[in-house]
Amino acid sequence: MDNSYWRFVEPIWDAVSIYDESETFLEQFNKFTEKQKTLFASHWVQSEIMNGGPGQLFSNPTGVLVPEAVVAFKNIGMSNCAKTLIKAMQFFGKTYPGNRSIREEILEEFYEKYGEYIIPLEEFEDIIATEIEEENCGFEDSANKYANQS
């Protein structure tokens, strides 16, 4: 038997679109089990952050599932990562916008105000990357442990 968390993610990979707006995403996402949703959301977010930092996560379509990833990180035993993600989400205001164009507008306003060489959310880059790598033995171990729970 495959002990990898990926066995829960793969079956829903093409069935849940992160490229549509929040309503479509949630309609598709909510058809799956809690374990599948947890591992799908946490996988996407850690992947985006480790590839290009929080800026990449929030500016890409993947940003649609950030609120679900907060719950997911808590579920897999990475509560510090979830807390840091919540703090980063506050950059976008009181209510996190699932809509990518709204997030892009907010990022664009930031660049207009501070210049294009200042990195938004920079203070979270090292913190969240370290948490993904180290908290609860790191993301992969945490996700695999969660996947293998009954």
C-alpha positions as a Markdown table, in Angstrom:
| # | Residue | x | y | z |
|---|---|---|---|---|
| 1 | Met | 0.0 | 0.0 | 0.0 |
| 2 | Asp | 1.2 | 3.5 | -0.9 |
| 3 | Asn | 1.7 | 5.4 | 2.4 |
| 4 | Ser | 2.1 | 8.7 | 0.6 |
| 5 | Tyr | -0.5 | 11.5 | 1.1 |
| 6 | Trp | -0.6 | 11.8 | -2.7 |
| 7 | Arg | -3.0 | 8.9 | -2.9 |
| 8 | Phe | -5.7 | 11.2 | -1.5 |
| 9 | Val | -4.8 | 14.2 | -3.7 |
| 10 | Glu | -4.4 | 12.5 | -7.1 |
| 11 | Pro | -8.1 | 11.3 | -7.4 |
| 12 | Ile | -9.3 | 14.9 | -7.0 |
| 13 | Trp | -6.5 | 16.7 | -8.8 |
| 14 | Asp | -8.4 | 17.2 | -12.1 |
| 15 | Ala | -11.8 | 17.3 | -10.5 |
| 16 | Val | -11.3 | 20.6 | -8.5 |
| 17 | Ser | -10.4 | 23.7 | -10.5 |
| 18 | Ile | -8.4 | 26.4 | -8.7 |
| 19 | Tyr | -8.7 | 28.4 | -11.9 |
| 20 | Asp | -12.3 | 29.4 | -11.5 |
| 21 | Glu | -13.8 | 31.8 | -8.9 |
| 22 | Ser | -14.5 | 30.9 | -5.3 |
| 23 | Glu | -18.0 | 29.6 | -5.8 |
| 24 | Thr | -17.0 | 27.1 | -8.5 |
| 25 | Phe | -14.0 | 26.0 | -6.6 |
| 26 | Leu | -15.9 | 25.5 | -3.3 |
| 27 | Glu | -18.7 | 23.6 | -5.1 |
| 28 | Gln | -16.2 | 21.2 | -6.6 |
| 29 | Phe | -14.0 | 21.0 | -3.5 |
| 30 | Asn | -16.8 | 20.3 | -1.1 |
| 31 | Lys | -17.8 | 17.1 | -2.9 |
| 32 | Phe | -14.8 | 15.3 | -1.5 |
| 33 | Thr | -13.8 | 13.8 | 1.9 |
| 34 | Glu | -12.3 | 15.9 | 4.7 |
| 35 | Lys | -9.0 | 14.0 | 4.2 |
| 36 | Gln | -8.9 | 14.7 | 0.5 |
| 37 | Lys | -9.7 | 18.3 | 1.0 |
| 38 | Thr | -7.1 | 18.7 | 3.7 |
| 39 | Leu | -4.3 | 17.2 | 1.7 |
| 40 | Phe | -5.3 | 18.9 | -1.5 |
| 41 | Ala | -5.4 | 22.4 | 0.0 |
| 42 | Ser | -2.3 | 22.0 | 2.1 |
| 43 | His | -0.3 | 20.4 | -0.8 |
| 44 | Trp | -1.2 | 23.3 | -3.2 |
| 45 | Val | -0.3 | 26.0 | -0.7 |
| 46 | Gln | 3.0 | 24.5 | 0.5 |
| 47 | Ser | 3.9 | 23.9 | -3.1 |
| 48 | Glu | 3.3 | 27.5 | -4.1 |
| 49 | Ile | 5.0 | 28.9 | -1.1 |
| 50 | Met | 8.1 | 26.7 | -1.5 |
| 51 | Asn | 8.2 | 27.5 | -5.2 |
| 52 | Gly | 7.8 | 31.3 | -5.1 |
| 53 | Gly | 6.8 | 32.5 | -1.6 |
| 54 | Pro | 3.6 | 34.0 | -0.4 |
| 55 | Gly | 3.5 | 36.5 | -3.2 |
| 56 | Gln | 3.3 | 33.7 | -5.7 |
| 57 | Leu | 0.6 | 32.0 | -3.7 |
| 58 | Phe | -1.6 | 35.0 | -3.4 |
| 59 | Ser | -1.1 | 36.3 | -7.0 |
| 60 | Asn | -1.7 | 32.9 | -8.6 |
| 61 | Pro | -5.1 | 31.2 | -9.0 |
| 62 | Thr | -4.1 | 28.9 | -6.1 |
| 63 | Gly | -4.9 | 31.8 | -3.8 |
| 64 | Val | -8.5 | 30.8 | -4.0 |
| 65 | Leu | -8.0 | 27.9 | -1.6 |
| 66 | Val | -5.9 | 29.7 | 1.1 |
| 67 | Pro | -8.8 | 29.8 | 3.7 |
| 68 | Glu | -9.2 | 26.0 | 3.2 |
| 69 | Ala | -5.4 | 25.6 | 3.6 |
| 70 | Val | -5.5 | 27.3 | 7.0 |
| 71 | Val | -7.9 | 24.6 | 8.2 |
| 72 | Ala | -5.8 | 22.0 | 6.4 |
| 73 | Phe | -2.6 | 22.9 | 8.1 |
| 74 | Lys | -4.3 | 22.7 | 11.5 |
| 75 | Asn | -5.6 | 19.3 | 10.5 |
| 76 | Ile | -2.2 | 17.9 | 9.7 |
| 77 | Gly | -0.6 | 19.3 | 12.9 |
| 78 | Met | 1.0 | 22.5 | 11.5 |
| 79 | Ser | -0.9 | 25.1 | 13.5 |
| 80 | Asn | 2.0 | 27.6 | 13.4 |
| 81 | Cys | 2.0 | 27.5 | 9.6 |
| 82 | Ala | -1.8 | 28.1 | 9.8 |
| 83 | Lys | -1.3 | 31.1 | 12.1 |
| 84 | Thr | 1.3 | 32.6 | 9.8 |
| 85 | Leu | -0.9 | 32.1 | 6.8 |
| 86 | Ile | -3.8 | 33.9 | 8.6 |
| 87 | Lys | -1.4 | 36.8 | 9.3 |
| 88 | Ala | -0.4 | 37.0 | 5.7 |
| 89 | Met | -4.0 | 36.9 | 4.5 |
| 90 | Gln | -4.6 | 40.1 | 6.6 |
| 91 | Phe | -2.6 | 42.0 | 4.0 |
| 92 | Phe | -5.7 | 41.8 | 1.8 |
| 93 | Gly | -8.0 | 43.3 | 4.4 |
| 94 | Lys | -10.6 | 42.2 | 6.9 |
| 95 | Thr | -12.2 | 39.7 | 4.5 |
| 96 | Tyr | -9.8 | 37.6 | 2.4 |
| 97 | Pro | -10.8 | 37.9 | -1.3 |
| 98 | Gly | -11.1 | 34.5 | -3.0 |
| 99 | Asn | -11.3 | 36.4 | -6.3 |
| 100 | Arg | -7.9 | 36.6 | -7.9 |
| 101 | Ser | -8.5 | 39.9 | -9.6 |
| 102 | Ile | -9.3 | 41.6 | -6.3 |
| 103 | Arg | -6.1 | 40.2 | -4.8 |
| 104 | Glu | -4.2 | 41.4 | -7.9 |
| 105 | Glu | -5.7 | 44.9 | -7.5 |
| 106 | Ile | -4.6 | 45.0 | -3.8 |
| 107 | Leu | -1.1 | 43.9 | -4.8 |
| 108 | Glu | -1.0 | 46.5 | -7.6 |
| 109 | Glu | -2.0 | 49.3 | -5.1 |
| 110 | Phe | 0.9 | 48.2 | -2.9 |
| 111 | Tyr | 3.4 | 48.5 | -5.8 |
| 112 | Glu | 2.0 | 51.9 | -6.7 |
| 113 | Lys | 2.4 | 53.1 | -3.2 |
| 114 | Tyr | 5.8 | 51.5 | -2.3 |
| 115 | Gly | 7.4 | 50.9 | -5.6 |
| 116 | Glu | 8.0 | 47.8 | -7.6 |
| 117 | Tyr | 11.2 | 46.8 | -5.8 |
| 118 | Ile | 9.5 | 46.4 | -2.4 |
| 119 | Ile | 8.2 | 42.8 | -1.9 |
| 120 | Pro | 4.7 | 42.6 | -0.4 |
| 121 | Leu | 4.4 | 39.9 | 2.3 |
| 122 | Glu | 8.2 | 39.7 | 2.5 |
| 123 | Glu | 8.2 | 39.4 | 6.2 |
| 124 | Phe | 6.4 | 36.1 | 5.9 |
| 125 | Glu | 8.6 | 34.5 | 3.4 |
| 126 | Asp | 11.3 | 32.9 | 5.6 |
| 127 | Ile | 8.9 | 32.3 | 8.5 |
| 128 | Ile | 6.4 | 30.3 | 6.6 |
| 129 | Ala | 9.0 | 28.4 | 4.5 |
| 130 | Thr | 10.8 | 27.4 | 7.7 |
| 131 | Glu | 7.5 | 26.3 | 9.2 |
| 132 | Ile | 6.7 | 24.2 | 6.2 |
| 133 | Glu | 10.1 | 22.5 | 6.3 |
| 134 | Glu | 10.3 | 22.0 | 10.1 |
| 135 | Glu | 7.0 | 22.2 | 12.0 |
| 136 | Asn | 5.8 | 18.7 | 13.1 |
| 137 | Cys | 8.7 | 17.1 | 11.1 |
| 138 | Gly | 7.9 | 19.1 | 8.0 |
| 139 | Phe | 5.0 | 19.2 | 5.5 |
| 140 | Glu | 5.6 | 15.8 | 3.8 |
| 141 | Asp | 5.9 | 13.9 | 7.1 |
| 142 | Ser | 2.9 | 15.7 | 8.6 |
| 143 | Ala | 0.7 | 15.1 | 5.5 |
| 144 | Asn | 1.7 | 11.4 | 5.3 |
| 145 | Lys | 1.0 | 10.9 | 9.0 |
| 146 | Tyr | -2.4 | 12.5 | 8.6 |
| 147 | Ala | -3.1 | 10.4 | 5.4 |
| 148 | Asn | -2.3 | 7.2 | 7.3 |
| 149 | Gln | -4.6 | 7.9 | 10.3 |
| 150 | Ser | -7.8 | 5.9 | 10.4 |
